[in-house]
Amino acid sequence: MKRKASAKEASSPGETALARATTEASAIHKRFADLLRETSKENPDPETVSELRRLLDEHRGLELWRKATSIAKAAEDAALASTNNAATKEVWTRELEAIRAEHGYAESPAVERLLIHQIALCWFRLNLTEIGFAAAMKAPPSVKQGMYWERRLTLTQRRYLRAVESLARVRRLSYLTRPHAARFIENTDRPPAKQLQLNAASE
């Protein structure tokens, strides 16, 4: 009578290799988290920093750096630090997330994601400036103060609009480089009579 193969014996070489790779990746991620915690304090041990650098270099495919706080997130956190109210900070954080979602962050390519981050951050700073401007205008400001806030408001508005325009421009260029858009442009550039003949022939 034949002995039934155990689950370990029944697994194919590919499944075994996948399980081993998954276990190794989990161990690497855990070590990275530990090193990140150890090096995030003041005056970290140089050897620990070297190990962190080596881990990042040797396992580029895992993109471990994505697990850490990105520069964009650090900039957002710095802007949110303008309030000490924990509830307000949570609400503002959700509002920034909603703005990114409304601009299609999850479905966008990398370059568009960078611009969407900029739009959300510039929008946030613009509103903070509006709040500061309103507070400054409550009491009659000096000419110097008035000019300062007018200039600051103008600059933040300009940065926000520039970020929106940049995203629109990039998306338009991305659309125009797609094959179906190129065919559309080619067809619409032909004389109307010839275009009608092409349409009739294709029917």
C-alpha positions as CSV (number, residue, x, y, z in Angstrom):
1,M,0.0,0.0,0.0
2,K,1.4,3.4,-1.1
3,R,2.1,6.0,1.6
4,K,0.3,9.3,1.1
5,A,2.7,12.1,0.4
6,S,2.9,14.7,3.1
7,A,2.1,18.4,2.3
8,K,5.8,19.2,2.3
9,E,6.6,16.3,-0.1
10,A,3.6,17.2,-2.3
11,S,4.6,20.8,-2.9
12,S,6.4,21.5,-6.2
13,P,9.9,23.0,-6.4
14,G,8.4,26.2,-7.5
15,E,6.1,26.5,-4.5
16,T,9.0,25.6,-2.2
17,A,11.2,28.3,-3.8
18,L,8.3,30.9,-3.5
19,A,7.7,30.0,0.2
20,R,11.4,30.4,0.9
21,A,11.6,33.8,-0.9
22,T,8.5,35.0,1.0
23,T,10.1,34.0,4.3
24,E,13.4,35.7,3.4
25,A,11.6,38.9,2.3
26,S,9.6,39.0,5.5
27,A,12.9,38.7,7.5
28,I,14.5,41.5,5.5
29,H,11.5,43.8,6.0
30,K,11.6,43.0,9.8
31,R,15.3,43.8,9.9
32,F,14.7,47.0,8.0
33,A,12.0,48.1,10.4
34,D,14.4,47.4,13.3
35,L,17.3,49.3,11.7
36,L,15.0,52.2,10.8
37,R,13.9,52.5,14.4
38,E,17.4,52.4,15.7
39,T,18.7,55.0,13.2
40,S,15.8,57.4,13.6
41,K,17.2,58.7,16.9
42,E,19.8,61.4,17.4
43,N,23.4,60.3,17.0
44,P,22.7,56.7,15.8
45,D,25.5,54.1,15.8
46,P,27.5,54.5,12.6
47,E,27.7,50.7,12.1
48,T,23.9,50.5,12.3
49,V,23.6,53.3,9.7
50,S,26.0,51.4,7.5
51,E,24.0,48.2,7.8
52,L,20.8,50.1,6.9
53,R,22.5,51.5,3.8
54,R,23.8,48.1,2.9
55,L,20.4,46.5,3.3
56,L,18.8,49.2,1.0
57,D,21.5,48.7,-1.6
58,E,21.4,44.9,-1.6
59,H,17.7,44.6,-1.8
60,R,16.7,47.4,-4.2
61,G,14.0,45.1,-5.8
62,L,12.0,45.1,-2.5
63,E,11.9,48.9,-2.5
64,L,12.3,49.0,1.3
65,W,12.6,52.8,1.2
66,R,8.9,53.0,0.4
67,K,8.2,51.8,4.0
68,A,9.9,54.9,5.4
69,T,8.4,58.4,5.6
70,S,8.8,59.9,2.1
71,I,10.0,63.5,1.5
72,A,6.5,64.3,0.2
73,K,5.0,63.0,3.4
74,A,7.5,64.8,5.5
75,A,6.6,68.1,3.7
76,E,2.9,67.4,4.4
77,D,3.6,66.6,8.1
78,A,5.5,69.9,8.4
79,A,2.5,71.8,7.0
80,L,0.2,70.0,9.3
81,A,2.4,71.0,12.2
82,S,0.8,74.5,11.9
83,T,-1.9,73.3,14.3
84,N,-1.5,71.7,17.7
85,N,-5.2,70.5,17.7
86,A,-5.1,66.7,17.2
87,A,-8.7,66.6,15.9
88,T,-8.1,69.3,13.4
89,K,-4.9,67.6,12.2
90,E,-6.7,64.4,11.6
91,V,-9.5,66.1,9.7
92,W,-7.0,68.0,7.6
93,T,-5.1,64.8,6.9
94,R,-8.2,63.1,5.6
95,E,-9.0,66.2,3.5
96,L,-5.6,66.0,1.8
97,E,-6.1,62.3,1.1
98,A,-9.5,63.2,-0.4
99,I,-7.9,65.8,-2.7
100,R,-5.4,63.3,-3.9
101,A,-8.1,60.7,-4.5
102,E,-10.2,63.2,-6.5
103,H,-7.3,63.9,-8.8
104,G,-6.9,60.1,-9.4
105,Y,-3.7,59.6,-7.4
106,A,-4.1,55.8,-7.2
107,E,-4.5,55.3,-10.9
108,S,-1.9,57.8,-12.1
109,P,1.6,57.2,-13.3
110,A,4.6,58.3,-11.2
111,V,5.1,61.7,-12.7
112,E,1.4,62.6,-12.2
113,R,1.5,61.4,-8.6
114,L,4.3,63.9,-7.9
115,L,2.2,66.7,-9.3
116,I,-0.9,65.6,-7.4
117,H,1.1,65.7,-4.2
118,Q,2.1,69.2,-5.1
119,I,-1.5,70.2,-5.8
120,A,-2.7,69.0,-2.5
121,L,0.2,70.6,-0.6
122,C,-0.1,73.9,-2.4
123,W,-3.9,73.9,-1.9
124,F,-3.3,73.3,1.8
125,R,-0.7,76.1,2.1
126,L,-3.0,78.5,0.2
127,N,-5.8,77.9,2.7
128,L,-3.4,78.4,5.6
129,T,-2.3,81.7,4.1
130,E,-6.0,82.7,3.6
131,I,-6.5,82.1,7.3
132,G,-3.5,84.1,8.2
133,F,-4.5,86.9,5.9
134,A,-8.0,87.0,7.4
135,A,-6.6,87.2,10.9
136,A,-4.2,90.0,10.0
137,M,-7.0,92.0,8.4
138,K,-9.1,91.9,11.6
139,A,-7.1,94.7,13.1
140,P,-6.0,97.5,10.7
141,P,-2.6,96.3,9.6
142,S,0.3,98.6,8.8
143,V,1.2,99.3,5.2
144,K,4.2,96.9,5.5
145,Q,2.1,94.1,7.0
146,G,-0.7,94.6,4.4
147,M,1.8,94.4,1.6
148,Y,3.4,91.3,3.1
149,W,0.2,89.4,3.3
150,E,-1.0,90.5,-0.1
151,R,2.3,89.3,-1.6
152,R,2.3,86.0,0.3
153,L,-1.3,85.3,-0.7
154,T,-0.5,86.1,-4.4
155,L,2.5,83.8,-4.4
156,T,0.6,80.9,-2.8
157,Q,-2.2,81.3,-5.3
158,R,0.3,81.3,-8.1
159,R,2.0,78.2,-6.9
160,Y,-1.3,76.3,-6.6
161,L,-2.5,77.3,-10.0
162,R,0.9,76.4,-11.5
163,A,0.7,72.9,-10.0
164,V,-2.8,72.4,-11.4
165,E,-1.8,73.6,-14.8
166,S,1.3,71.4,-14.8
167,L,-0.8,68.3,-14.1
168,A,-3.3,69.3,-16.8
169,R,-0.4,69.8,-19.3
170,V,1.3,66.5,-18.5
171,R,-2.0,64.6,-18.8
172,R,-2.8,66.2,-22.1
173,L,0.7,65.3,-23.4
174,S,0.2,61.8,-22.1
175,Y,-3.1,61.5,-23.9
176,L,-1.8,62.9,-27.2
177,T,1.0,60.3,-27.2
178,R,-1.4,57.4,-27.1
179,P,-2.1,55.6,-30.4
180,H,-5.8,56.3,-30.6
181,A,-5.3,60.0,-29.9
182,A,-2.6,60.2,-32.6
183,R,-5.1,58.7,-35.1
184,F,-7.8,61.2,-34.0
185,I,-5.5,64.1,-34.5
186,E,-4.3,62.8,-37.9
187,N,-7.9,62.4,-39.1
188,T,-9.1,65.8,-37.8
189,D,-6.2,67.5,-39.6
190,R,-7.5,66.3,-43.0
191,P,-9.8,68.5,-45.2
192,P,-13.5,68.0,-44.3
193,A,-14.4,66.5,-47.8
194,K,-11.6,64.0,-47.6
195,Q,-12.5,63.1,-44.1
196,L,-16.1,62.4,-45.1
197,Q,-14.8,60.1,-47.9
198,L,-12.7,58.2,-45.4
199,N,-15.6,57.9,-43.0
200,A,-17.9,56.6,-45.8
201,A,-15.3,54.1,-46.9
202,S,-14.8,52.7,-43.4
203,E,-18.6,52.1,-43.0
